[in-house]
Amino acid sequence: MTDPSGRRERKKAATRQKIADTALRLFLERGYDAVGIRDVAAEADVAVTTLFSHFASKEALVFEQDEDFEQRLTHAVTGRAPDEPLIPALRHEIRALVRHCTANGGTPIWRMIDASPALRDYEETMRLRHAESLATAIAADPGLSQSTTACRTIARFAIDAHALARTASDPDAAVDEIFDMIEAAWDVTSR
């Protein structure tokens, strides 16, 4: 006997991915501002209400991996081994996320984001939310004794490292340079 809830979840995930893929294709073909929600829904062969049950806004269609990104960052803190230092764990995850964003095919998407005030604003709001989630995870770690301000600052630095490194000519070198500074700042708060 098949698991109906598992099948239902897979169908929902497939519909969500189909909507996101369709939206991105249309945005890249026609331009972000030239495509409306109704255009995406029609092309994906779903109702507008279905689209909005998966995505809260037009901007969210572009950042469809937002929740995964946030979970990966917090898991870098909460899922690390008890003896693994915080900053190397964050460096490793940010490097992986930067590599994902700079992989083949990512450049046109980031150009579109950079060219759109609405998408830049959405990205900034998303980054602030990610930084707060990351700061909360760091502050909750019983093995760390930094102040709330230090946790929030390091979280913001880590999130900004992603944005800075993805636009660098050598993203890996940029991650290392930025995280050397982050590690030095973290060490100062540990004294």
URLIN-V884047 format. One record per pair of residues at least 24 apart in sequence whose C-alpha atoms are under 6 Angstrom apart, sorted by the first residue. I is the first residue (numbers start at 1). GAP is how many residues later the second one is. Records with the same first field share a line. If there is no record, write none. Layout:
I: GAP, GAP
//
This chain:
19: 25
20: 41
59: 60
70: 60
74: 60, 63
98: 68
131: 24, 25
//
